[in-house]
Amino acid sequence: MINRIADNQLRLLRADDVAEILNISLALAYRLMQLGEIRCVRIGTAVRVRPEDLDAYIQDNLSEPDY
């Protein structure tokens, strides 16, 4: 899932990207970022998510099958 713009440049995800990837509302994406559930990078007033941090959130929240 890691998005690269050029050879060594990592594309940071915006809240709307996170919401789209997780299929959740934009408000919930912001809330998860605000609560620290999804690690984020703050650049001035902008908030971005590294793709590997979103991957980690997804892996940490995988549920076990109920067999």
C-alpha positions in Angstrom: 0.0 0.0 0.0 3.0 2.3 0.3 2.6 5.1 -2.3 5.7 6.5 -3.9 5.8 9.7 -5.9 9.4 9.3 -7.1 12.1 6.8 -6.3 12.8 7.8 -2.7 9.8 10.0 -1.9 7.0 8.8 0.3 3.5 10.1 -0.3 1.7 11.0 2.9 -2.0 10.3 3.1 -4.6 13.0 3.9 -7.6 12.3 6.1 -9.8 11.9 3.0 -7.4 9.2 1.7 -7.6 7.4 5.0 -11.4 7.5 5.0 -11.5 6.2 1.5 -9.1 3.4 2.1 -10.9 2.3 5.3 -14.3 2.9 3.9 -15.3 5.1 6.8 -16.5 8.7 7.1 -14.1 11.6 7.0 -15.2 12.6 10.5 -14.3 9.1 11.9 -10.9 9.2 10.1 -10.2 12.6 11.8 -11.3 11.2 15.1 -9.1 8.1 14.9 -6.2 10.4 14.0 -7.0 12.8 16.8 -7.2 10.0 19.4 -3.9 8.6 18.3 -5.5 5.3 17.1 -3.9 6.0 13.7 -0.4 7.6 14.1 -0.1 10.8 12.1 2.4 13.5 11.1 1.6 17.1 11.8 3.1 19.7 9.4 1.9 23.1 10.6 -1.9 22.8 10.7 -1.9 19.9 8.2 -2.3 16.3 9.5 -1.0 13.4 7.4 -0.6 9.7 7.8 2.3 7.6 6.6 1.1 4.6 4.6 3.0 2.2 7.0 1.1 3.7 10.0 -2.2 3.0 8.3 -1.0 -0.5 7.5 -0.1 -1.0 11.2 -3.5 0.3 12.3 -5.2 -2.2 9.9 -3.0 -5.1 11.2 -3.6 -4.2 14.8 -7.4 -4.2 14.3 -7.7 -7.5 12.4 -10.3 -9.6 14.2 -10.0 -13.3 14.8 -12.6 -15.6 13.1 -15.3 -16.8 15.4 -15.2 -20.5 14.8 
